[in-house]
Amino acid sequence: MTAGRTEQMSEWQELRSALRVHGPSPCQESAVPDAWFEAKGVLLAEARRGCDDCPVQPECLAYALAADEEGLWGGLTRPERTRLVAAA
């Protein structure tokens, strides 16, 4: 297993653990789950509000950074996460 894959799996386990402690996240309970993956405009703003209130937002963002996921994870879109990594 590569170092990147190991980090991705570790972050995934952290996210799953946090979800067990805090319960379902807003994206899991959403009536419009695509808002986190294909949203633009109003849907994206609505999904971001869900991320702002999410108790597992830090774990979600860490996983998305390790896994390079598409969509809104941890309150940031993939391009936003890419810029965050490039700025670090």
Secondary structure as GFF3:
##gff-version 3
##sequence-region A 1 88
A	DSSP	alpha_helix	3	22	.	.	.	ID=ss1
A	DSSP	alpha_helix	26	29	.	.	.	ID=ss2
A	DSSP	three_ten_helix	33	36	.	.	.	ID=ss3
A	DSSP	alpha_helix	41	52	.	.	.	ID=ss4
A	DSSP	alpha_helix	57	67	.	.	.	ID=ss5
A	DSSP	alpha_helix	78	87	.	.	.	ID=ss6
###
